[in-house]
Amino acid sequence: MSMTGKFSTLLDETEARFQQRQQIREEKEQLLREGKIFEANSEQAIKQRLSHLHMSLEEVMGATTDNRGRVALSFCGRPVSYFRVS
């Protein structure tokens, strides 16, 4: 198989996996919009994301509902201007 053929096959497989997972992504994104971080992500994923945001779980748990939603949206890869990283 040529290099172009291998690349095309790889792209086709990637697109198929993306399509297969679309519903799961949409469900998780909806949970995150609702501020339901713990229902949408594993504890490890949450800890890693909060570490990246220079935040602790305690800060998130003490946040207002609005702020929890902002934190949750950051899990979707949405820009969240609320956070200031020092």
Phi, psi and omega in degrees: 000137181288164178299320178296319179295319178296318180296317179297319177297316179299317178297318179298318179294319179297315179297321179296317178296320179299314180295320180298328184264002184301314182296319178299316179299317181295319179296316179294320179297322177296316177301319180293321177300328180277000180080016183267066184301315187289335177280338186262341186223156175287160179301320180297316179297320180296313180298318179296316181294316179296322176299317178298325180275001182059044179232159176251162177298325180297321178297318181292316182294333179270358183283161174289166179303318180300315181291326176298321177297322178295318177297315181300317180297331179294337176290338180275358183082015178279141176294133181234102184285349182300322187279135173246123179261125180268000000 
